[in-house]
Amino acid sequence: MNRTLTRRERIRRRPEFLKVQQTGVRIRGRFQTLFVLPNQRGLSRLGIIATRRLLGDAVRRNRSKRLTREIFRLNKG
């Protein structure tokens, strides 16, 4: 089973991020805020925005992003 995060599974462009933020459902947690928006592609996609204000320096932001990507990869379907 291929567990890599393919290009089709990533949200990379600003208009895509804005669409998810503006029309998606916001789920707030202690350490992360998730925006969820159903799509017609038949596969789940992931985009990560890690802000310095919430997470801290680059080391912490990068670790957070790596852990989030790993959770997504292990649970994709």
Secondary structure, DSSP 4 states (H G I P E B T S, - for coil): ---S--GGGB--SHHHHHHHHHHSEEEE-SS-EEEE---SSSS--B-----HHHH-SHHHHHHHHHHHHHHHHHH--
